[in-house]
Amino acid sequence: MCREGASWGAVAGVYVGVENGVEKLRGIKDWKNAAISGALTGAVLSAATNRNRDKIVLDAITGGAVATAAEFLNHLT
């Protein structure tokens, strides 16, 4: 359980850092920041633990999709 928590903590830390950087770079706060940040986070963390290029691309797409969906859900409530 401790190892799993550390993994999710690393994901959250990387995502928040990347999202803040993307927001400062683009100068706007919108759903595209979440998509870019999720994709970059998925790719970076996948590349750190996996050497298969197809898996890295899949994880980047998944990260972007999950982050974008979460951003849209936050705007619904």
All heavy atoms as TSV, in Angstrom:
chain	resi	resn	atom	element	x	y	z
A	1	MET	N	N	0.818	-1.181	0.000
A	1	MET	CA	C	0.000	0.000	0.000
A	1	MET	C	C	0.872	1.258	0.000
A	1	MET	O	O	0.551	2.234	-0.662
A	1	MET	CB	C	-0.919	-0.014	1.214
A	1	MET	CG	C	-1.899	1.107	1.229
A	1	MET	SD	S	-3.125	0.743	2.475
A	1	MET	CE	C	-3.570	2.341	2.939
A	2	CYS	N	N	1.960	1.241	0.697
A	2	CYS	CA	C	2.839	2.405	0.754
A	2	CYS	C	C	3.473	2.664	-0.610
A	2	CYS	O	O	3.589	3.808	-1.044
A	2	CYS	CB	C	3.910	2.178	1.802
A	2	CYS	SG	S	4.974	3.600	2.040
A	3	ARG	N	N	3.852	1.600	-1.274
A	3	ARG	CA	C	4.461	1.740	-2.599
A	3	ARG	C	C	3.461	2.305	-3.610
A	3	ARG	O	O	3.801	3.150	-4.431
A	3	ARG	CB	C	4.962	0.375	-3.049
A	3	ARG	CG	C	5.774	0.420	-4.283
A	3	ARG	CD	C	6.328	-0.952	-4.574
A	3	ARG	NE	N	7.262	-0.888	-5.672
A	3	ARG	CZ	C	7.901	-1.904	-6.158
A	3	ARG	NH1	N	7.720	-3.087	-5.618
A	3	ARG	NH2	N	8.717	-1.768	-7.156
A	4	GLU	N	N	2.239	1.844	-3.540
A	4	GLU	CA	C	1.175	2.335	-4.427
A	4	GLU	C	C	0.898	3.811	-4.176
A	4	GLU	O	O	0.734	4.599	-5.104
A	4	GLU	CB	C	-0.104	1.516	-4.209
A	4	GLU	CG	C	-1.217	1.840	-5.144
A	4	GLU	CD	C	-1.078	1.186	-6.506
A	4	GLU	OE1	O	-0.263	0.264	-6.653
A	4	GLU	OE2	O	-1.797	1.612	-7.411
A	5	GLY	N	N	0.873	4.197	-2.919
A	5	GLY	CA	C	0.648	5.596	-2.562
A	5	GLY	C	C	1.760	6.494	-3.063
A	5	GLY	O	O	1.519	7.604	-3.540
A	6	ALA	N	N	2.984	6.014	-2.982
A	6	ALA	CA	C	4.118	6.794	-3.476
A	6	ALA	C	C	4.037	6.964	-4.985
A	6	ALA	O	O	4.366	8.034	-5.521
A	6	ALA	CB	C	5.428	6.117	-3.084
A	7	SER	N	N	3.580	5.939	-5.683
A	7	SER	CA	C	3.435	6.026	-7.140
A	7	SER	C	C	2.393	7.064	-7.522
A	7	SER	O	O	2.617	7.894	-8.411
A	7	SER	CB	C	3.035	4.673	-7.721
A	7	SER	OG	O	4.048	3.740	-7.521
A	8	TRP	N	N	1.244	7.040	-6.857
A	8	TRP	CA	C	0.196	8.023	-7.158
A	8	TRP	C	C	0.625	9.430	-6.759
A	8	TRP	O	O	0.274	10.417	-7.414
A	8	TRP	CB	C	-1.114	7.642	-6.479
A	8	TRP	CG	C	-1.806	6.541	-7.207
A	8	TRP	CD1	C	-1.939	5.254	-6.788
A	8	TRP	CD2	C	-2.421	6.608	-8.491
A	8	TRP	NE1	N	-2.605	4.520	-7.737
A	8	TRP	CE2	C	-2.916	5.329	-8.798
A	8	TRP	CE3	C	-2.596	7.613	-9.426
A	8	TRP	CZ2	C	-3.577	5.032	-9.975
A	8	TRP	CZ3	C	-3.263	7.332	-10.609
A	8	TRP	CH2	C	-3.742	6.054	-10.869
A	9	GLY	N	N	1.391	9.536	-5.693
A	9	GLY	CA	C	1.924	10.831	-5.297
A	9	GLY	C	C	2.869	11.398	-6.344
A	9	GLY	O	O	2.854	12.604	-6.627
A	10	ALA	N	N	3.688	10.519	-6.925
A	10	ALA	CA	C	4.597	10.959	-7.984
A	10	ALA	C	C	3.819	11.423	-9.207
A	10	ALA	O	O	4.146	12.443	-9.824
A	10	ALA	CB	C	5.545	9.819	-8.363
A	11	VAL	N	N	2.769	10.689	-9.564
A	11	VAL	CA	C	1.929	11.070	-10.705
A	11	VAL	C	C	1.315	12.447	-10.462
A	11	VAL	O	O	1.364	13.328	-11.327
A	11	VAL	CB	C	0.817	10.018	-10.953
A	11	VAL	CG1	C	-0.200	10.527	-11.951
A	11	VAL	CG2	C	1.426	8.716	-11.426
A	12	ALA	N	N	0.763	12.639	-9.269
A	12	ALA	CA	C	0.127	13.922	-8.946
A	12	ALA	C	C	1.142	15.055	-8.960
A	12	ALA	O	O	0.871	16.142	-9.493
A	12	ALA	CB	C	-0.557	13.842	-7.583
A	13	GLY	N	N	2.312	14.820	-8.409
A	13	GLY	CA	C	3.345	15.849	-8.371
A	13	GLY	C	C	3.813	16.261	-9.754
A	13	GLY	O	O	3.946	17.452	-10.050
A	14	VAL	N	N	4.050	15.287	-10.599
A	14	VAL	CA	C	4.476	15.586	-11.969
A	14	VAL	C	C	3.373	16.321	-12.714
A	14	VAL	O	O	3.622	17.323	-13.391
A	14	VAL	CB	C	4.880	14.289	-12.720
A	14	VAL	CG1	C	5.113	14.559	-14.194
A	14	VAL	CG2	C	6.122	13.683	-12.101
A	15	TYR	N	N	2.139	15.853	-12.569
A	15	TYR	CA	C	1.016	16.476	-13.277
A	15	TYR	C	C	0.839	17.936	-12.878
A	15	TYR	O	O	0.702	18.819	-13.723
A	15	TYR	CB	C	-0.277	15.699	-13.040
A	15	TYR	CG	C	-1.472	16.382	-13.667
A	15	TYR	CD1	C	-1.693	16.286	-15.032
A	15	TYR	CD2	C	-2.341	17.147	-12.910
A	15	TYR	CE1	C	-2.772	16.934	-15.628
A	15	TYR	CE2	C	-3.413	17.795	-13.493
A	15	TYR	CZ	C	-3.627	17.683	-14.845
A	15	TYR	OH	O	-4.669	18.333	-15.435
A	16	VAL	N	N	0.843	18.206	-11.589
A	16	VAL	CA	C	0.630	19.576	-11.106
A	16	VAL	C	C	1.764	20.487	-11.581
A	16	VAL	O	O	1.523	21.613	-12.021
A	16	VAL	CB	C	0.506	19.598	-9.561
A	16	VAL	CG1	C	0.583	21.008	-9.016
A	16	VAL	CG2	C	-0.792	18.946	-9.144
A	17	GLY	N	N	2.987	19.996	-11.512
A	17	GLY	CA	C	4.118	20.791	-11.976
A	17	GLY	C	C	4.036	21.098	-13.459
A	17	GLY	O	O	4.252	22.240	-13.885
A	18	VAL	N	N	3.702	20.091	-14.246
A	18	VAL	CA	C	3.591	20.292	-15.690
A	18	VAL	C	C	2.419	21.217	-16.010
A	18	VAL	O	O	2.537	22.113	-16.857
A	18	VAL	CB	C	3.441	18.937	-16.427
A	18	VAL	CG1	C	3.124	19.136	-17.889
A	18	VAL	CG2	C	4.713	18.114	-16.281
A	19	GLU	N	N	1.298	21.034	-15.322
A	19	GLU	CA	C	0.134	21.881	-15.593
A	19	GLU	C	C	0.427	23.353	-15.285
A	19	GLU	O	O	0.058	24.238	-16.058
A	19	GLU	CB	C	-1.085	21.411	-14.799
A	19	GLU	CG	C	-2.338	22.185	-15.180
A	19	GLU	CD	C	-3.579	21.686	-14.481
A	19	GLU	OE1	O	-3.481	21.270	-13.312
A	19	GLU	OE2	O	-4.645	21.721	-15.097
A	20	ASN	N	N	1.109	23.609	-14.178
A	20	ASN	CA	C	1.468	24.987	-13.857
A	20	ASN	C	C	2.411	25.576	-14.901
A	20	ASN	O	O	2.275	26.732	-15.293
A	20	ASN	CB	C	2.101	25.076	-12.463
A	20	ASN	CG	C	1.083	24.955	-11.365
A	20	ASN	OD1	O	-0.074	25.285	-11.543
A	20	ASN	ND2	N	1.514	24.473	-10.212
A	21	GLY	N	N	3.354	24.780	-15.345
A	21	GLY	CA	C	4.280	25.241	-16.380
A	21	GLY	C	C	3.578	25.537	-17.693
A	21	GLY	O	O	3.840	26.559	-18.340
A	22	VAL	N	N	2.669	24.661	-18.089
A	22	VAL	CA	C	1.924	24.855	-19.333
A	22	VAL	C	C	1.036	26.101	-19.226
A	22	VAL	O	O	0.947	26.896	-20.170
A	22	VAL	CB	C	1.078	23.607	-19.677
A	22	VAL	CG1	C	0.103	23.877	-20.791
A	22	VAL	CG2	C	1.982	22.446	-20.041
A	23	GLU	N	N	0.421	26.281	-18.072
A	23	GLU	CA	C	-0.439	27.452	-17.874
A	23	GLU	C	C	0.365	28.752	-17.979
A	23	GLU	O	O	-0.068	29.707	-18.622
A	23	GLU	CB	C	-1.122	27.369	-16.515
A	23	GLU	CG	C	-2.135	28.468	-16.265
A	23	GLU	CD	C	-2.840	28.311	-14.931
A	23	GLU	OE1	O	-3.141	27.163	-14.550
A	23	GLU	OE2	O	-3.065	29.339	-14.279
A	24	LYS	N	N	1.548	28.774	-17.388
A	24	LYS	CA	C	2.388	29.966	-17.465
A	24	LYS	C	C	2.880	30.192	-18.893
A	24	LYS	O	O	2.948	31.321	-19.364
A	24	LYS	CB	C	3.570	29.849	-16.517
A	24	LYS	CG	C	3.195	30.035	-15.071
A	24	LYS	CD	C	4.421	30.027	-14.187
A	24	LYS	CE	C	4.027	30.020	-12.754
A	24	LYS	NZ	N	3.948	31.314	-12.152
A	25	LEU	N	N	3.218	29.119	-19.582
A	25	LEU	CA	C	3.699	29.229	-20.959
A	25	LEU	C	C	2.611	29.750	-21.893
A	25	LEU	O	O	2.871	30.619	-22.725
A	25	LEU	CB	C	4.159	27.843	-21.446
A	25	LEU	CG	C	5.539	27.817	-22.034
A	25	LEU	CD1	C	6.398	26.936	-21.166
A	25	LEU	CD2	C	5.466	27.273	-23.420
A	26	ARG	N	N	1.401	29.219	-21.750
A	26	ARG	CA	C	0.299	29.603	-22.631
A	26	ARG	C	C	-0.365	30.900	-22.190
A	26	ARG	O	O	-1.000	31.574	-22.991
A	26	ARG	CB	C	-0.756	28.489	-22.681
A	26	ARG	CG	C	-0.244	27.220	-23.330
A	26	ARG	CD	C	-1.330	26.181	-23.510
A	26	ARG	NE	N	-2.331	26.673	-24.454
A	26	ARG	CZ	C	-3.633	26.724	-24.190
A	26	ARG	NH1	N	-4.103	26.298	-23.044
A	26	ARG	NH2	N	-4.474	27.167	-25.087
A	27	GLY	N	N	-0.263	31.242	-20.916
A	27	GLY	CA	C	-0.850	32.468	-20.411
A	27	GLY	C	C	-2.362	32.431	-20.289
A	27	GLY	O	O	-3.002	33.473	-20.216
A	28	ILE	N	N	-2.938	31.246	-20.268
A	28	ILE	CA	C	-4.385	31.097	-20.150
A	28	ILE	C	C	-4.682	29.816	-19.379
A	28	ILE	O	O	-3.920	28.852	-19.436
A	28	ILE	CB	C	-5.056	31.072	-21.543
A	28	ILE	CG1	C	-6.563	31.145	-21.435
A	28	ILE	CG2	C	-4.638	29.861	-22.336
A	28	ILE	CD1	C	-7.255	31.417	-22.758
A	29	LYS	N	N	-5.800	29.810	-18.661
A	29	LYS	CA	C	-6.204	28.608	-17.921
A	29	LYS	C	C	-7.443	28.036	-18.587
A	29	LYS	O	O	-8.520	28.638	-18.526
A	29	LYS	CB	C	-6.503	28.973	-16.467
A	29	LYS	CG	C	-6.818	27.773	-15.627
A	29	LYS	CD	C	-6.965	28.121	-14.172
A	29	LYS	CE	C	-7.377	26.861	-13.448
A	29	LYS	NZ	N	-6.817	26.746	-12.147
A	30	ASP	N	N	-7.285	26.888	-19.246
A	30	ASP	CA	C	-8.409	26.223	-19.894
A	30	ASP	C	C	-8.182	24.718	-19.936
A	30	ASP	O	O	-7.197	24.209	-19.409
A	30	ASP	CB	C	-8.658	26.799	-21.293
A	30	ASP	CG	C	-7.485	26.607	-22.238
A	30	ASP	OD1	O	-6.482	25.985	-21.845
A	30	ASP	OD2	O	-7.574	27.070	-23.381
A	31	TRP	N	N	-9.095	24.002	-20.573
A	31	TRP	CA	C	-9.044	22.545	-20.606
A	31	TRP	C	C	-7.854	22.027	-21.414
A	31	TRP	O	O	-7.395	20.909	-21.212
A	31	TRP	CB	C	-10.345	21.970	-21.161
A	31	TRP	CG	C	-10.591	22.344	-22.603
A	31	TRP	CD1	C	-11.260	23.434	-23.061
A	31	TRP	CD2	C	-10.160	21.622	-23.754
A	31	TRP	NE1	N	-11.270	23.442	-24.431
A	31	TRP	CE2	C	-10.600	22.337	-24.890
A	31	TRP	CE3	C	-9.444	20.441	-23.948
A	31	TRP	CZ2	C	-10.344	21.911	-26.183
A	31	TRP	CZ3	C	-9.190	20.023	-25.236
A	31	TRP	CH2	C	-9.639	20.751	-26.331
A	32	LYS	N	N	-7.341	22.837	-22.321
A	32	LYS	CA	C	-6.203	22.396	-23.132
A	32	LYS	C	C	-4.958	22.185	-22.277
A	32	LYS	O	O	-4.137	21.320	-22.578
A	32	LYS	CB	C	-5.927	23.403	-24.236
A	32	LYS	CG	C	-7.041	23.480	-25.249
A	32	LYS	CD	C	-6.800	24.589	-26.235
A	32	LYS	CE	C	-8.038	24.812	-27.096
A	32	LYS	NZ	N	-7.910	26.017	-27.907
A	33	ASN	N	N	-4.827	22.964	-21.216
A	33	ASN	CA	C	-3.707	22.757	-20.294
A	33	ASN	C	C	-3.771	21.365	-19.673
A	33	ASN	O	O	-2.748	20.704	-19.512
A	33	ASN	CB	C	-3.717	23.814	-19.192
A	33	ASN	CG	C	-3.450	25.202	-19.710
A	33	ASN	OD1	O	-2.999	25.393	-20.827
A	33	ASN	ND2	N	-3.754	26.192	-18.893
A	34	ALA	N	N	-4.967	20.936	-19.300
A	34	ALA	CA	C	-5.133	19.610	-18.713
A	34	ALA	C	C	-4.784	18.524	-19.727
A	34	ALA	O	O	-4.127	17.538	-19.389
A	34	ALA	CB	C	-6.562	19.419	-18.212
A	35	ALA	N	N	-5.205	18.711	-20.970
A	35	ALA	CA	C	-4.912	17.719	-22.007
A	35	ALA	C	C	-3.409	17.604	-22.249
A	35	ALA	O	O	-2.853	16.496	-22.309
A	35	ALA	CB	C	-5.636	18.088	-23.302
A	36	ILE	N	N	-2.755	18.744	-22.371
A	36	ILE	CA	C	-1.307	18.749	-22.611
A	36	ILE	C	C	-0.571	18.171	-21.414
A	36	ILE	O	O	0.324	17.327	-21.565
A	36	ILE	CB	C	-0.823	20.185	-22.909
A	36	ILE	CG1	C	-1.416	20.693	-24.223
A	36	ILE	CG2	C	0.696	20.255	-22.943
A	36	ILE	CD1	C	-1.272	22.188	-24.445
A	37	SER	N	N	-0.950	18.602	-20.223
A	37	SER	CA	C	-0.283	18.137	-19.006
A	37	SER	C	C	-0.485	16.654	-18.771
A	37	SER	O	O	0.446	15.948	-18.383
A	37	SER	CB	C	-0.802	18.922	-17.802
A	37	SER	OG	O	-0.593	20.295	-17.989
A	38	GLY	N	N	-1.694	16.180	-19.001
A	38	GLY	CA	C	-1.959	14.747	-18.836
A	38	GLY	C	C	-1.168	13.905	-19.816
A	38	GLY	O	O	-0.608	12.868	-19.458
A	39	ALA	N	N	-1.089	14.370	-21.053
A	39	ALA	CA	C	-0.329	13.634	-22.067
A	39	ALA	C	C	1.167	13.622	-21.736
A	39	ALA	O	O	1.817	12.569	-21.826
A	39	ALA	CB	C	-0.562	14.247	-23.446
A	40	LEU	N	N	1.700	14.763	-21.345
A	40	LEU	CA	C	3.124	14.820	-20.991
A	40	LEU	C	C	3.426	13.985	-19.757
A	40	LEU	O	O	4.435	13.271	-19.708
A	40	LEU	CB	C	3.553	16.265	-20.767
A	40	LEU	CG	C	3.670	17.125	-22.013
A	40	LEU	CD1	C	3.974	18.571	-21.643
A	40	LEU	CD2	C	4.756	16.588	-22.930
A	41	THR	N	N	2.561	14.049	-18.761
A	41	THR	CA	C	2.758	13.257	-17.550
A	41	THR	C	C	2.707	11.765	-17.853
A	41	THR	O	O	3.558	10.998	-17.401
A	41	THR	CB	C	1.699	13.611	-16.490
A	41	THR	OG1	O	1.809	14.998	-16.187
A	41	THR	CG2	C	1.885	12.796	-15.230
A	42	GLY	N	N	1.721	11.356	-18.649
A	42	GLY	CA	C	1.631	9.945	-19.028
A	42	GLY	C	C	2.857	9.474	-19.780
A	42	GLY	O	O	3.384	8.384	-19.526
A	43	ALA	N	N	3.348	10.301	-20.686
A	43	ALA	CA	C	4.524	9.925	-21.478
A	43	ALA	C	C	5.784	9.855	-20.620
A	43	ALA	O	O	6.564	8.905	-20.721
A	43	ALA	CB	C	4.721	10.915	-22.619
A	44	VAL	N	N	5.984	10.852	-19.775
A	44	VAL	CA	C	7.196	10.899	-18.940
A	44	VAL	C	C	7.228	9.726	-17.964
A	44	VAL	O	O	8.251	9.035	-17.838
A	44	VAL	CB	C	7.283	12.243	-18.184
A	44	VAL	CG1	C	8.320	12.197	-17.077
A	44	VAL	CG2	C	7.586	13.365	-19.156
A	45	LEU	N	N	6.127	9.511	-17.266
A	45	LEU	CA	C	6.121	8.417	-16.286
A	45	LEU	C	C	6.189	7.057	-16.958
A	45	LEU	O	O	6.805	6.134	-16.436
A	45	LEU	CB	C	4.898	8.530	-15.386
A	45	LEU	CG	C	4.916	9.757	-14.470
A	45	LEU	CD1	C	3.621	9.856	-13.689
A	45	LEU	CD2	C	6.102	9.708	-13.528
A	46	SER	N	N	5.585	6.924	-18.124
A	46	SER	CA	C	5.666	5.661	-18.847
A	46	SER	C	C	7.087	5.416	-19.349
A	46	SER	O	O	7.594	4.307	-19.278
A	46	SER	CB	C	4.684	5.655	-20.019
A	46	SER	OG	O	4.713	4.425	-20.685
A	47	ALA	N	N	7.723	6.463	-19.847
A	47	ALA	CA	C	9.096	6.327	-20.347
A	47	ALA	C	C	10.058	5.979	-19.216
A	47	ALA	O	O	11.044	5.267	-19.432
A	47	ALA	CB	C	9.529	7.608	-21.036
A	48	ALA	N	N	9.772	6.471	-18.018
A	48	ALA	CA	C	10.639	6.189	-16.879
A	48	ALA	C	C	10.543	4.730	-16.428
A	48	ALA	O	O	11.487	4.197	-15.859
A	48	ALA	CB	C	10.288	7.109	-15.718
A	49	THR	N	N	9.408	4.096	-16.707
A	49	THR	CA	C	9.210	2.722	-16.227
A	49	THR	C	C	9.098	1.697	-17.346
A	49	THR	O	O	9.040	0.509	-17.082
A	49	THR	CB	C	7.927	2.631	-15.373
A	49	THR	OG1	O	6.818	3.040	-16.167
A	49	THR	CG2	C	8.018	3.514	-14.148
A	50	ASN	N	N	9.082	2.146	-18.592
A	50	ASN	CA	C	8.804	1.245	-19.709
A	50	ASN	C	C	9.648	1.663	-20.907
A	50	ASN	O	O	9.800	2.834	-21.177
A	50	ASN	CB	C	7.307	1.344	-20.040
A	50	ASN	CG	C	6.845	0.237	-20.950
A	50	ASN	OD1	O	7.646	-0.515	-21.474
A	50	ASN	ND2	N	5.554	0.153	-21.143
A	51	ARG	N	N	10.131	0.700	-21.656
A	51	ARG	CA	C	10.951	1.007	-22.825
A	51	ARG	C	C	10.203	0.800	-24.147
A	51	ARG	O	O	10.735	1.054	-25.201
A	51	ARG	CB	C	12.209	0.140	-22.828
A	51	ARG	CG	C	13.074	0.334	-21.619
A	51	ARG	CD	C	13.816	1.645	-21.701
A	51	ARG	NE	N	14.687	1.799	-20.563
A	51	ARG	CZ	C	14.679	2.841	-19.767
A	51	ARG	NH1	N	13.840	3.813	-19.954
A	51	ARG	NH2	N	15.507	2.923	-18.764
A	52	ASN	N	N	8.968	0.357	-24.084
A	52	ASN	CA	C	8.189	0.073	-25.284
A	52	ASN	C	C	7.554	1.363	-25.804
A	52	ASN	O	O	6.716	1.969	-25.146
A	52	ASN	CB	C	7.108	-0.967	-24.947
A	52	ASN	CG	C	6.318	-1.406	-26.150
A	52	ASN	OD1	O	6.432	-0.847	-27.226
A	52	ASN	ND2	N	5.505	-2.427	-25.951
A	53	ARG	N	N	7.936	1.788	-26.995
A	53	ARG	CA	C	7.465	3.046	-27.565
A	53	ARG	C	C	5.939	3.075	-27.713
A	53	ARG	O	O	5.302	4.093	-27.434
A	53	ARG	CB	C	8.115	3.281	-28.918
A	53	ARG	CG	C	7.582	4.517	-29.615
A	53	ARG	CD	C	8.196	4.702	-30.965
A	53	ARG	NE	N	9.300	5.613	-30.829
A	53	ARG	CZ	C	10.183	5.845	-31.762
A	53	ARG	NH1	N	10.123	5.203	-32.887
A	53	ARG	NH2	N	11.148	6.707	-31.568
A	54	ASP	N	N	5.335	1.981	-28.145
A	54	ASP	CA	C	3.881	1.943	-28.305
A	54	ASP	C	C	3.162	2.146	-26.973
A	54	ASP	O	O	2.139	2.816	-26.903
A	54	ASP	CB	C	3.432	0.618	-28.932
A	54	ASP	CG	C	3.887	0.472	-30.377
A	54	ASP	OD1	O	4.124	1.512	-31.026
A	54	ASP	OD2	O	3.999	-0.670	-30.846
A	55	LYS	N	N	3.702	1.578	-25.907
A	55	LYS	CA	C	3.107	1.724	-24.576
A	55	LYS	C	C	3.236	3.159	-24.088
A	55	LYS	O	O	2.322	3.701	-23.470
A	55	LYS	CB	C	3.802	0.758	-23.604
A	55	LYS	CG	C	3.317	0.836	-22.189
A	55	LYS	CD	C	2.021	0.104	-21.998
A	55	LYS	CE	C	1.721	-0.051	-20.532
A	55	LYS	NZ	N	0.555	0.660	-20.093
A	56	ILE	N	N	4.344	3.800	-24.390
A	56	ILE	CA	C	4.542	5.196	-23.985
A	56	ILE	C	C	3.519	6.095	-24.671
A	56	ILE	O	O	2.902	6.949	-24.049
A	56	ILE	CB	C	5.984	5.650	-24.287
A	56	ILE	CG1	C	6.969	4.877	-23.411
A	56	ILE	CG2	C	6.135	7.158	-24.080
A	56	ILE	CD1	C	8.425	5.058	-23.791
A	57	VAL	N	N	3.305	5.879	-25.966
A	57	VAL	CA	C	2.318	6.668	-26.712
A	57	VAL	C	C	0.915	6.408	-26.165
A	57	VAL	O	O	0.134	7.344	-25.975
A	57	VAL	CB	C	2.399	6.361	-28.220
A	57	VAL	CG1	C	1.258	7.016	-28.976
A	57	VAL	CG2	C	3.737	6.814	-28.784
A	58	LEU	N	N	0.590	5.158	-25.898
A	58	LEU	CA	C	-0.725	4.812	-25.352
A	58	LEU	C	C	-0.946	5.466	-23.991
A	58	LEU	O	O	-2.021	6.013	-23.717
A	58	LEU	CB	C	-0.875	3.295	-25.243
A	58	LEU	CG	C	-2.194	2.782	-24.702
A	58	LEU	CD1	C	-3.335	3.150	-25.649
A	58	LEU	CD2	C	-2.137	1.280	-24.518
A	59	ASP	N	N	0.081	5.442	-23.138
A	59	ASP	CA	C	-0.038	6.067	-21.824
A	59	ASP	C	C	-0.177	7.585	-21.940
A	59	ASP	O	O	-0.878	8.210	-21.145
A	59	ASP	CB	C	1.157	5.707	-20.945
A	59	ASP	CG	C	1.132	4.249	-20.509
A	59	ASP	OD1	O	0.066	3.611	-20.611
A	59	ASP	OD2	O	2.188	3.748	-20.066
A	60	ALA	N	N	0.478	8.189	-22.922
A	60	ALA	CA	C	0.337	9.631	-23.136
A	60	ALA	C	C	-1.092	9.978	-23.558
A	60	ALA	O	O	-1.691	10.933	-23.044
A	60	ALA	CB	C	1.328	10.104	-24.198
A	61	ILE	N	N	-1.640	9.192	-24.451
A	61	ILE	CA	C	-3.020	9.423	-24.902
A	61	ILE	C	C	-3.999	9.222	-23.745
A	61	ILE	O	O	-4.911	10.028	-23.539
A	61	ILE	CB	C	-3.365	8.499	-26.088
A	61	ILE	CG1	C	-2.548	8.908	-27.313
A	61	ILE	CG2	C	-4.859	8.525	-26.396
A	61	ILE	CD1	C	-2.589	7.905	-28.454
A	62	THR	N	N	-3.787	8.177	-22.975
A	62	THR	CA	C	-4.656	7.892	-21.833
A	62	THR	C	C	-4.563	9.005	-20.796
A	62	THR	O	O	-5.588	9.466	-20.271
A	62	THR	CB	C	-4.286	6.549	-21.188
A	62	THR	OG1	O	-4.387	5.524	-22.180
A	62	THR	CG2	C	-5.185	6.217	-20.021
A	63	GLY	N	N	-3.349	9.455	-20.493
A	63	GLY	CA	C	-3.170	10.541	-19.530
A	63	GLY	C	C	-3.869	11.814	-19.966
A	63	GLY	O	O	-4.537	12.480	-19.169
A	64	GLY	N	N	-3.749	12.143	-21.242
A	64	GLY	CA	C	-4.422	13.328	-21.763
A	64	GLY	C	C	-5.934	13.209	-21.701
A	64	GLY	O	O	-6.632	14.161	-21.339
A	65	ALA	N	N	-6.442	12.035	-22.028
A	65	ALA	CA	C	-7.895	11.819	-22.015
A	65	ALA	C	C	-8.461	11.877	-20.598
A	65	ALA	O	O	-9.494	12.514	-20.356
A	65	ALA	CB	C	-8.227	10.476	-22.659
A	66	VAL	N	N	-7.791	11.243	-19.654
A	66	VAL	CA	C	-8.267	11.233	-18.265
A	66	VAL	C	C	-8.224	12.641	-17.677
A	66	VAL	O	O	-9.178	13.090	-17.023
A	66	VAL	CB	C	-7.444	10.244	-17.410
A	66	VAL	CG1	C	-7.722	10.417	-15.932
A	66	VAL	CG2	C	-7.718	8.814	-17.848
A	67	ALA	N	N	-7.133	13.366	-17.908
A	67	ALA	CA	C	-7.007	14.725	-17.371
A	67	ALA	C	C	-8.051	15.660	-17.977
A	67	ALA	O	O	-8.640	16.486	-17.276
A	67	ALA	CB	C	-5.603	15.266	-17.619
A	68	THR	N	N	-8.292	15.523	-19.268
A	68	THR	CA	C	-9.291	16.364	-19.928
A	68	THR	C	C	-10.692	16.048	-19.406
A	68	THR	O	O	-11.486	16.958	-19.139
A	68	THR	CB	C	-9.238	16.176	-21.449
A	68	THR	OG1	O	-7.905	16.461	-21.890
A	68	THR	CG2	C	-10.209	17.084	-22.163
A	69	ALA	N	N	-11.003	14.770	-19.245
A	69	ALA	CA	C	-12.313	14.378	-18.719
A	69	ALA	C	C	-12.508	14.916	-17.301
A	69	ALA	O	O	-13.583	15.426	-16.969
A	69	ALA	CB	C	-12.452	12.860	-18.736
A	70	ALA	N	N	-11.476	14.831	-16.476
A	70	ALA	CA	C	-11.578	15.352	-15.118
A	70	ALA	C	C	-11.781	16.867	-15.124
A	70	ALA	O	O	-12.574	17.390	-14.330
A	70	ALA	CB	C	-10.312	15.010	-14.334
A	71	GLU	N	N	-11.122	17.560	-16.022
A	71	GLU	CA	C	-11.291	19.008	-16.127
A	71	GLU	C	C	-12.725	19.364	-16.541
A	71	GLU	O	O	-13.338	20.269	-15.974
A	71	GLU	CB	C	-10.298	19.567	-17.145
A	71	GLU	CG	C	-10.269	21.061	-17.231
A	71	GLU	CD	C	-9.621	21.730	-16.025
A	71	GLU	OE1	O	-8.857	21.071	-15.306
A	71	GLU	OE2	O	-9.905	22.917	-15.816
A	72	PHE	N	N	-13.262	18.647	-17.496
A	72	PHE	CA	C	-14.650	18.900	-17.916
A	72	PHE	C	C	-15.645	18.582	-16.792
A	72	PHE	O	O	-16.608	19.301	-16.596
A	72	PHE	CB	C	-15.006	18.096	-19.163
A	72	PHE	CG	C	-14.462	18.692	-20.425
A	72	PHE	CD1	C	-13.872	17.876	-21.380
A	72	PHE	CD2	C	-14.524	20.051	-20.680
A	72	PHE	CE1	C	-13.362	18.415	-22.560
A	72	PHE	CE2	C	-14.029	20.601	-21.856
A	72	PHE	CZ	C	-13.440	19.782	-22.795
A	73	LEU	N	N	-15.403	17.505	-16.063
A	73	LEU	CA	C	-16.279	17.149	-14.940
A	73	LEU	C	C	-16.239	18.221	-13.842
A	73	LEU	O	O	-17.258	18.494	-13.214
A	73	LEU	CB	C	-15.910	15.783	-14.371
A	73	LEU	CG	C	-16.277	14.589	-15.250
A	73	LEU	CD1	C	-15.724	13.311	-14.644
A	73	LEU	CD2	C	-17.777	14.491	-15.428
A	74	ASN	N	N	-15.092	18.822	-13.634
A	74	ASN	CA	C	-14.987	19.895	-12.636
A	74	ASN	C	C	-15.812	21.114	-13.042
A	74	ASN	O	O	-16.318	21.831	-12.193
A	74	ASN	CB	C	-13.540	20.315	-12.438
A	74	ASN	CG	C	-12.788	19.352	-11.564
A	74	ASN	OD1	O	-13.382	18.634	-10.767
A	74	ASN	ND2	N	-11.479	19.330	-11.718
A	75	HIS	N	N	-15.960	21.355	-14.330
A	75	HIS	CA	C	-16.716	22.501	-14.795
A	75	HIS	C	C	-18.225	22.241	-14.794
A	75	HIS	O	O	-19.016	23.189	-14.855
A	75	HIS	CB	C	-16.278	22.925	-16.204
A	75	HIS	CG	C	-14.944	23.583	-16.206
A	75	HIS	ND1	N	-14.734	24.834	-15.671
A	75	HIS	CD2	C	-13.731	23.161	-16.652
A	75	HIS	CE1	C	-13.461	25.153	-15.798
A	75	HIS	NE2	N	-12.845	24.153	-16.393
A	76	LEU	N	N	-18.636	20.984	-14.718
A	76	LEU	CA	C	-20.064	20.662	-14.693
A	76	LEU	C	C	-20.686	20.934	-13.332
A	76	LEU	O	O	-21.878	21.201	-13.253
A	76	LEU	CB	C	-20.281	19.188	-15.051
A	76	LEU	CG	C	-20.022	18.802	-16.506
A	76	LEU	CD1	C	-20.208	17.302	-16.675
A	76	LEU	CD2	C	-20.932	19.563	-17.440
A	77	THR	N	N	-19.878	20.830	-12.292
A	77	THR	CA	C	-20.430	20.989	-10.945
A	77	THR	C	C	-20.277	22.384	-10.424
A	77	THR	O	O	-19.581	23.194	-10.830
A	77	THR	CB	C	-19.761	20.017	-9.964
A	77	THR	OG1	O	-18.355	20.255	-9.956
A	77	THR	CG2	C	-20.078	18.602	-10.328
